Amino acid sequence: MQKKANTPSPLALAFFYWYCHPDFREEIEGDLMERFQMYLREYGYNKANRLFVKEVIFLFRPSIVGNIYHLTHINAMEITNQNKRLFTIVTIALGILSIPLIAMIFTTEVNWKIFDFIIAGVLLLGTGLMFEWILRKVKSAKQRFLLLISLFAALILIWAELAVGIFGTPFAGT
């Protein structure tokens, strides 16, 4: 029981080990443990542990995290860039979907149902994911350019057909 009173939360330490870059880990962990011991003497175990957890959470920032893929055997920089692109794709899709959502608050001329948002989300995310797939798999710049232009042309044509029915297909509705 005495051992528990002298050590901080193992869950907080595990979280710290997970996100902290190995180059910084030893020095920062030493500082955290010193502060925990100081809090332990001053406030007791429960408050010292809460303050330790708080400090571990507040340390979670890009300058400390660095490269969280440092324990894998794959090119971490490439993965980081690909994940940034995927995050950007999802953010752009959500941003575009928020435009009619916000417009519906201010005017009655925009009247989207949940099905409209689902279809638009599938179109935008599908196009974004195809964009990412083309960037990852197609090596020739010329082929990549032609495929991306074709992809965006298809998106615009499908979106226009669903919005106003320029081709008169049954997908456009009534």
Backbone bond lengths (Angstrom), bond angles and torsions (degrees), N, CA, C in turn:
res aa  C-N    CA-C-N  psi(-1)  N-CA   C-N-CA  omega(-1)  CA-C   N-CA-C  phi
1 M - - - 1.440 - - 1.526 110.75 -
2 Q 1.323 117.79 -34.72 1.457 122.23 179.88 1.530 110.94 -64.39
3 K 1.357 117.83 -34.70 1.463 121.08 -178.77 1.521 110.68 -62.77
4 K 1.337 117.79 -39.64 1.459 121.54 -179.75 1.526 110.48 -62.41
5 A 1.322 117.52 -37.57 1.459 121.24 -176.62 1.526 112.59 -68.92
6 N 1.318 118.41 -15.63 1.457 120.66 -178.96 1.519 113.72 -105.99
7 T 1.318 117.82 1.74 1.460 120.26 -178.82 1.528 109.75 -123.26
8 P 1.320 116.89 143.61 1.462 119.68 178.63 1.529 111.70 -76.71
9 S 1.296 115.51 177.93 1.458 122.54 -177.96 1.528 111.44 -56.23
10 P 1.340 117.65 123.78 1.469 119.27 178.73 1.535 111.93 -65.26
11 L 1.320 117.01 -29.75 1.462 120.16 178.97 1.530 110.30 -67.11
12 A 1.326 117.31 -42.96 1.468 120.71 177.55 1.525 110.41 -64.33
13 L 1.322 117.20 -40.41 1.465 120.11 177.74 1.527 111.31 -64.62
14 A 1.328 116.71 -40.38 1.470 120.20 178.74 1.527 110.18 -63.17
15 F 1.329 116.70 -41.61 1.467 120.77 177.12 1.530 110.08 -62.10
16 F 1.318 116.87 -43.65 1.463 121.62 178.31 1.534 110.50 -60.78
17 Y 1.339 117.47 -45.62 1.471 120.47 179.21 1.523 110.88 -63.08
18 W 1.328 116.72 -33.58 1.460 120.54 -178.09 1.529 110.54 -67.44
19 Y 1.327 117.70 -46.29 1.457 117.94 -172.48 1.522 115.08 -93.55
20 C 1.300 118.76 -22.78 1.468 119.96 -173.86 1.528 110.66 -78.98
21 H 1.307 114.87 132.46 1.458 120.86 178.29 1.528 109.11 -63.41
22 P 1.334 118.78 138.20 1.471 121.24 -176.74 1.525 114.18 -57.93
23 D 1.323 117.70 -28.37 1.461 119.60 179.91 1.528 112.45 -66.98
24 F 1.327 117.37 -25.36 1.455 121.90 -177.28 1.527 113.01 -104.29
25 R 1.313 116.71 -13.62 1.467 121.58 -166.72 1.524 113.63 -59.44
26 E 1.318 118.31 -49.29 1.468 120.69 -173.50 1.528 111.71 -61.97
27 E 1.328 116.37 -46.05 1.463 120.34 -177.41 1.535 111.10 -66.99
28 I 1.323 116.67 -45.19 1.465 119.58 -178.42 1.527 110.69 -68.94
29 E 1.335 116.91 -39.50 1.461 119.18 178.19 1.528 110.74 -62.01
30 G 1.322 117.63 -39.87 1.458 120.65 177.35 1.514 111.92 -60.92
31 D 1.334 116.44 -43.16 1.466 120.17 177.51 1.527 111.34 -64.10
32 L 1.322 116.34 -42.23 1.470 119.91 178.43 1.525 111.49 -62.30
33 M 1.317 116.64 -42.25 1.471 119.95 -179.12 1.535 110.99 -67.49
34 E 1.333 117.47 -38.32 1.464 120.17 176.45 1.520 110.63 -61.57
35 R 1.326 116.05 -44.37 1.468 118.97 179.42 1.526 110.47 -65.76
36 F 1.341 117.38 -38.18 1.462 119.87 177.45 1.530 110.57 -60.66
37 Q 1.324 117.05 -44.89 1.470 120.49 179.39 1.532 110.92 -63.57
38 M 1.325 116.93 -38.72 1.464 120.20 177.42 1.531 110.24 -64.12
39 Y 1.344 116.98 -45.91 1.463 120.98 178.13 1.525 111.01 -63.63
40 L 1.336 116.35 -35.78 1.460 121.25 -179.63 1.532 110.01 -62.45
41 R 1.304 116.55 -46.24 1.471 119.51 178.77 1.532 111.47 -66.31
42 E 1.337 116.25 -36.94 1.457 120.18 -173.43 1.532 113.01 -81.93
43 Y 1.364 117.44 -41.52 1.460 120.28 -171.16 1.527 115.17 -116.96
44 G 1.297 118.29 -16.90 1.458 120.28 -173.98 1.518 110.62 99.06
45 Y 1.356 115.01 170.99 1.465 120.45 -170.69 1.529 113.17 -63.86
46 N 1.332 118.99 -48.86 1.466 120.34 -172.85 1.525 112.21 -61.16
47 K 1.323 117.27 -50.00 1.464 119.47 -179.47 1.528 110.93 -68.56
48 A 1.331 117.59 -37.31 1.463 120.48 177.44 1.524 110.50 -61.34
49 N 1.307 117.09 -40.56 1.455 120.96 179.03 1.527 110.95 -66.62
50 R 1.347 117.44 -42.54 1.462 120.26 177.73 1.532 110.70 -61.55
51 L 1.311 116.73 -43.44 1.466 120.11 179.03 1.533 111.42 -65.86
52 F 1.325 117.10 -35.84 1.462 121.05 176.61 1.528 110.54 -63.04
53 V 1.323 116.83 -46.99 1.474 121.21 178.89 1.523 109.61 -60.40
54 K 1.323 117.14 -43.24 1.465 121.61 179.17 1.527 110.61 -59.96
55 E 1.321 117.49 -44.99 1.459 120.14 -179.40 1.529 112.06 -66.58
56 V 1.320 117.39 -37.02 1.469 120.44 177.55 1.522 109.81 -64.38
57 I 1.314 116.78 -41.86 1.472 120.02 -179.98 1.526 110.16 -67.24
58 F 1.336 117.84 -41.96 1.462 120.49 -179.85 1.526 112.57 -68.52
59 L 1.312 118.06 -21.04 1.462 120.69 176.73 1.528 112.60 -76.40
60 F 1.305 117.58 -15.06 1.462 122.08 -176.67 1.528 108.83 -72.87
61 R 1.326 116.08 94.55 1.458 122.49 179.42 1.529 108.31 -151.75
62 P 1.339 116.93 161.28 1.466 119.85 -173.24 1.526 114.74 -56.11
63 S 1.319 118.69 -34.98 1.457 119.04 -177.05 1.526 112.07 -67.66
64 I 1.316 118.23 -26.62 1.459 122.03 178.59 1.529 110.15 -91.14
65 V 1.327 115.71 -39.73 1.461 119.92 -176.64 1.511 110.32 -64.40
66 G 1.344 116.50 -46.34 1.457 119.19 -178.32 1.512 110.39 60.81
67 N 1.293 117.10 -118.08 1.449 123.16 -176.65 1.525 108.64 -108.94
68 I 1.333 117.49 104.59 1.468 119.71 -176.47 1.525 112.60 -75.27
69 Y 1.337 116.65 -4.40 1.457 119.94 -179.99 1.530 111.41 -97.24
70 H 1.343 117.31 19.85 1.456 120.27 -174.80 1.527 113.22 -67.95
71 L 1.317 118.81 -13.38 1.455 120.45 -178.68 1.526 112.79 -97.46
72 T 1.332 117.96 -0.34 1.459 120.70 -178.90 1.519 109.97 -96.86
73 H 1.331 115.66 169.95 1.462 121.12 -177.74 1.521 112.13 -105.95
74 I 1.322 117.72 20.66 1.454 120.48 -179.11 1.516 109.38 -115.95
75 N 1.306 116.04 166.62 1.454 120.74 -177.39 1.519 109.59 -66.10
76 A 1.311 116.16 104.33 1.464 121.68 -173.00 1.521 111.90 -68.09
77 M 1.307 118.05 -35.60 1.456 119.67 -178.55 1.522 110.60 -65.90
78 E 1.327 116.77 -40.00 1.458 120.50 178.63 1.518 110.33 -63.87
79 I 1.328 118.01 -43.16 1.459 121.39 179.03 1.521 110.44 -63.46
80 T 1.310 117.09 -42.13 1.453 120.50 -179.96 1.525 110.51 -61.42
81 N 1.321 118.00 -44.40 1.458 120.79 179.04 1.522 111.63 -65.67
82 Q 1.322 117.41 -40.47 1.458 120.23 178.70 1.523 110.64 -65.08
83 N 1.325 117.43 -40.65 1.462 120.01 178.59 1.523 111.19 -67.36
84 K 1.325 117.12 -34.78 1.457 119.91 175.90 1.524 110.29 -63.91
85 R 1.338 116.21 -40.93 1.468 118.84 178.26 1.512 111.07 -64.89
86 L 1.336 117.87 -42.30 1.464 120.21 178.49 1.519 110.59 -63.10
87 F 1.318 117.41 -42.86 1.454 120.97 177.51 1.527 110.27 -61.15
88 T 1.336 117.04 -41.25 1.460 121.07 178.88 1.520 110.80 -64.79
89 I 1.324 117.63 -40.19 1.463 121.57 179.19 1.524 110.30 -61.53
90 V 1.318 117.06 -47.69 1.460 120.68 179.91 1.521 110.63 -64.82
91 T 1.322 117.73 -40.07 1.463 121.25 179.49 1.520 111.28 -64.53
92 I 1.314 117.49 -42.29 1.467 120.63 178.61 1.520 110.36 -64.96
93 A 1.335 117.25 -42.95 1.465 120.25 178.68 1.527 110.71 -60.66
94 L 1.321 117.02 -45.23 1.464 119.97 178.43 1.526 111.68 -66.07
95 G 1.329 116.72 -36.05 1.463 120.05 177.10 1.516 111.90 -63.81
96 I 1.329 116.52 -43.47 1.465 119.97 178.63 1.527 110.34 -65.87
97 L 1.325 116.69 -39.33 1.468 119.34 178.68 1.525 112.29 -68.63
98 S 1.308 116.98 -24.75 1.473 118.64 -179.93 1.526 111.99 -74.75
99 I 1.326 117.84 -20.18 1.472 120.30 -179.54 1.524 111.66 -61.25
100 P 1.350 120.14 -53.71 1.472 117.45 177.86 1.528 112.42 -67.36
101 L 1.321 117.40 -30.04 1.462 119.95 178.35 1.526 110.39 -62.89
102 I 1.310 116.71 -44.79 1.466 120.37 178.15 1.525 110.64 -70.02
103 A 1.334 117.16 -38.70 1.465 120.42 179.09 1.531 111.26 -62.26
104 M 1.327 117.14 -33.53 1.472 120.24 179.37 1.527 111.44 -65.09
105 I 1.311 117.15 -25.16 1.466 120.72 178.54 1.528 110.53 -70.81
106 F 1.333 117.06 -36.02 1.451 121.30 -172.07 1.527 115.02 -98.01
107 T 1.321 118.24 -18.36 1.460 119.67 -177.39 1.526 110.43 -144.20
108 T 1.318 114.94 155.50 1.476 119.64 176.71 1.524 111.07 -93.21
109 E 1.326 117.92 -4.61 1.464 121.06 -179.96 1.521 112.40 -72.57
110 V 1.306 117.13 -25.33 1.463 121.24 175.43 1.522 106.42 -98.26
111 N 1.327 116.03 117.58 1.459 120.57 -175.61 1.531 109.46 -135.93
112 W 1.305 115.86 79.07 1.456 120.88 179.55 1.520 109.41 -92.79
113 K 1.311 114.83 141.11 1.460 121.31 172.84 1.532 108.04 -96.46
114 I 1.306 116.70 171.98 1.471 120.70 -179.93 1.526 110.46 -60.95
115 F 1.341 117.10 -35.00 1.459 121.19 178.63 1.532 111.21 -62.89
116 D 1.339 117.02 -37.12 1.469 120.87 177.59 1.528 110.91 -63.24
117 F 1.332 116.13 -42.28 1.463 119.70 178.21 1.528 111.01 -65.53
118 I 1.319 116.93 -38.62 1.471 120.03 179.15 1.520 110.66 -64.55
119 I 1.325 116.86 -47.13 1.466 120.99 179.88 1.526 110.73 -62.54
120 A 1.330 116.96 -45.24 1.462 120.12 179.05 1.530 110.73 -63.98
121 G 1.323 117.17 -39.66 1.461 120.70 178.50 1.521 111.61 -64.00
122 V 1.337 116.12 -42.83 1.471 119.92 178.21 1.533 110.02 -63.48
123 L 1.323 116.87 -42.63 1.469 120.14 178.60 1.532 111.47 -62.51
124 L 1.327 116.35 -48.06 1.460 119.73 -177.21 1.520 112.10 -68.13
125 L 1.323 116.87 -45.91 1.470 119.11 179.46 1.524 111.37 -68.11
126 G 1.326 116.68 -38.99 1.470 119.97 177.41 1.515 111.46 -61.55
127 T 1.329 116.13 -43.99 1.462 120.28 177.32 1.526 110.69 -64.72
128 G 1.315 116.70 -43.09 1.464 120.25 179.32 1.512 112.41 -62.95
129 L 1.326 116.53 -41.99 1.462 119.75 179.33 1.527 111.76 -69.70
130 M 1.333 116.81 -35.83 1.470 119.29 174.36 1.533 110.32 -65.53
131 F 1.336 116.37 -38.47 1.462 121.65 175.17 1.530 110.09 -57.58
132 E 1.315 116.47 -47.85 1.468 121.34 179.14 1.528 110.94 -62.75
133 W 1.342 116.90 -42.54 1.463 120.82 -179.67 1.534 110.45 -62.77
134 I 1.331 116.57 -42.06 1.468 120.00 178.54 1.527 110.06 -62.91
135 L 1.334 116.68 -43.42 1.465 119.32 179.63 1.528 111.84 -62.92
136 R 1.324 117.30 -34.92 1.464 120.54 -177.96 1.528 112.90 -79.56
137 K 1.321 117.47 -37.66 1.462 120.06 -169.36 1.526 115.20 -99.84
138 V 1.325 118.40 -32.09 1.463 120.68 -175.89 1.521 108.20 -90.14
139 K 1.313 115.98 121.39 1.465 121.04 -175.06 1.521 113.29 -92.13
140 S 1.316 118.54 -31.89 1.458 122.00 -178.30 1.533 109.69 -74.06
141 A 1.321 116.61 129.00 1.467 121.03 -178.57 1.525 111.31 -64.55
142 K 1.322 117.22 -37.81 1.461 120.77 -179.55 1.524 110.78 -66.67
143 Q 1.329 117.10 -46.88 1.464 120.47 178.33 1.530 110.84 -64.14
144 R 1.305 115.94 -40.15 1.459 120.63 179.05 1.532 110.33 -60.26
145 F 1.337 115.93 -46.93 1.458 120.99 -179.63 1.530 111.02 -60.97
146 L 1.335 116.78 -46.89 1.470 120.32 -179.08 1.531 111.65 -64.10
147 L 1.321 117.11 -41.24 1.463 120.12 178.79 1.526 112.01 -65.82
148 L 1.331 116.81 -39.95 1.469 119.94 179.68 1.528 111.27 -67.63
149 I 1.323 117.47 -40.54 1.470 120.75 176.44 1.524 109.95 -62.64
150 S 1.329 117.38 -43.94 1.465 121.44 178.39 1.525 111.39 -62.43
151 L 1.320 115.61 -40.99 1.464 120.60 179.75 1.528 111.00 -62.50
152 F 1.319 117.93 -47.19 1.456 120.66 -179.09 1.528 111.62 -70.37
153 A 1.328 117.67 -33.36 1.466 120.26 175.11 1.528 109.95 -63.69
154 A 1.320 116.84 -42.31 1.464 120.30 177.96 1.530 110.80 -63.43
155 L 1.316 117.42 -41.25 1.466 120.59 177.72 1.524 110.86 -60.38
156 I 1.317 117.05 -48.07 1.468 120.90 -178.65 1.528 110.83 -62.60
157 L 1.335 117.22 -43.35 1.469 120.10 -179.30 1.532 111.66 -66.30
158 I 1.312 117.69 -42.99 1.476 120.57 178.89 1.527 109.73 -66.21
159 W 1.326 117.38 -42.94 1.469 120.76 179.66 1.538 110.04 -62.03
160 A 1.344 117.25 -44.53 1.466 120.66 179.92 1.523 111.28 -64.88
161 E 1.323 116.69 -39.27 1.468 119.79 178.89 1.527 110.73 -64.31
162 L 1.301 116.14 -43.96 1.467 119.06 179.56 1.525 111.63 -69.25
163 A 1.333 117.20 -30.98 1.460 120.02 -177.19 1.530 112.44 -78.89
164 V 1.335 116.95 -49.27 1.465 119.13 -173.32 1.521 114.04 -127.44
165 G 1.316 119.36 -4.69 1.466 121.59 175.96 1.513 113.39 70.56
166 I 1.317 118.40 50.82 1.475 120.30 -176.67 1.527 112.99 -68.40
167 F 1.335 117.62 -22.57 1.474 120.04 179.61 1.512 112.44 -103.57
168 G 1.313 118.71 -8.98 1.463 122.12 177.66 1.524 113.96 74.62
169 T 1.322 119.30 26.51 1.459 121.33 177.99 1.530 109.55 -80.62
170 P 1.332 117.16 163.04 1.466 119.54 178.94 1.539 113.37 -65.98
171 F 1.320 117.50 -16.74 1.460 120.17 179.53 1.525 113.26 -66.71
172 A 1.327 115.63 -25.06 1.467 120.33 -176.00 1.517 112.04 -72.51
173 G 1.280 118.08 -15.40 1.463 120.14 -178.47 1.510 110.77 86.81
174 T 1.310 115.10 -159.83 1.479 118.47 -176.03 1.503 111.31 -91.62
